[in-house]
């Protein structure tokens, strides 16, 4: 049922409307002037304001304007005995939902209130849906209080408007893809495509085809022509994630593209020219890779026109709880549950943990918490055991499936056996592969390869 405030300087009209609406279950208050109505709304904001147009002192239109300014959630309706088009237009322009021409019947009044209730219900649902979409969407900006991160963002903003090739470095899970997308959105290419290629998840042949495309019959399984990401993203940006993983052969072909902005599809002789900007990212030390002969020096300098280094989450301690609140909200919405806050003990544990997997590990931990939370707040019991251990809390019994420490000893145990057992141990502890990779300090593609190598799939 709705809460209504009826305003009319004729008390008999107020009484009649009050009786009609209360008879069908609505809550009704009355006022005989605009000034009194405003004072009443300051104490209790109604759902619907039903006001006469012409009154002594403050007019209905003036009251409506002030109500819309100070109490935007109110749905206003004008009552008037002067049912002209001009009056209706003025009322609507001032923000009235509708208007009633006196005299009107109780049935007309009740029908209008029912329509307003349905309108308010739909508006509230739309607001909730927008909030859910916003919560599920990737953030459109990086909010930080950290000076190092602020410097990165300032530099990124300056170089976004150029066409220079960018190299983003930093540990896995620090938000390199998001930074690349923000630079694309801030560039003159923002209306063009933003294509992401993860160089670590594909074999050499598949990665070459993904980048440059292929023609039918170029290799086994090439049953039709394929356009590569570089061509698809013409006039836009291509983000090459984990660039340090590409083979020497592909390094040569990528270098030629960066120099000439042209390439041939796999199995074809026709040269294709495209206009794309390249942003690359890596969690490796490419300078060391160059020194040790695993990465071409000339390609490194072509990619590293401007370098942006993303600080790890442990280097941004002032941002941890802000990120945690945002990620927790999105996790609750994604699971269809009512959002709950972190309690003080959980906040302290999250703040004190080192987060070796950075934002990705934090996101996984809070997704787990949103699923497990059974109270009005997220507690220590909902967090992974490793977070509790590093923050000085013992894991709670039965709360995390903790695996006993490795017990391999002796001189006959190889380093390979130790690695296999350690990976097996972490896989049994972690709730997702991404979480396991974060704990091990390796990227997801490396974990996939090691699982295959050791038969742990």
TAKA-V472378 format. One record per run of one state. SS is the DSSP state (H for helix, E for strand, L for the rest). FROM is the first residue (numbers start at 1). LEN is the number of residues. If there is no record, write none. Layout:
{{SS & FROM & LEN} {SS & FROM & LEN}}
This chain:
{{L & 1 & 2} {E & 3 & 5} {L & 8 & 3} {H & 11 & 12} {L & 23 & 4} {E & 27 & 5} {L & 32 & 2} {H & 34 & 10} {L & 44 & 4} {E & 48 & 5} {L & 53 & 7} {H & 60 & 11} {L & 71 & 4} {E & 75 & 6} {L & 81 & 4} {H & 85 & 10} {L & 95 & 3} {E & 98 & 4} {L & 102 & 4} {H & 106 & 31} {L & 137 & 10} {H & 147 & 14} {L & 161 & 5} {E & 166 & 4} {L & 170 & 6} {H & 176 & 10} {L & 186 & 8} {E & 194 & 5} {L & 199 & 5} {H & 204 & 9} {E & 213 & 2} {L & 215 & 11} {E & 226 & 2} {L & 228 & 1} {H & 229 & 4} {L & 233 & 4} {E & 237 & 5} {L & 242 & 1} {H & 243 & 3} {L & 246 & 2} {H & 248 & 13} {L & 261 & 1} {E & 262 & 3} {L & 265 & 1} {E & 266 & 1} {L & 267 & 4} {E & 271 & 3} {L & 274 & 3} {E & 277 & 6} {L & 283 & 3} {H & 286 & 6} {L & 292 & 5} {H & 297 & 7} {L & 304 & 2} {E & 306 & 4} {L & 310 & 3} {H & 313 & 3} {L & 316 & 1} {H & 317 & 18} {L & 335 & 6} {E & 341 & 2} {L & 343 & 1} {H & 344 & 9} {L & 353 & 5} {H & 358 & 15} {L & 373 & 4} {E & 377 & 2} {L & 379 & 1} {H & 380 & 3} {L & 383 & 2} {H & 385 & 6} {L & 391 & 24} {H & 415 & 15} {L & 430 & 3} {H & 433 & 8} {L & 441 & 3} {H & 444 & 11} {L & 455 & 3}}
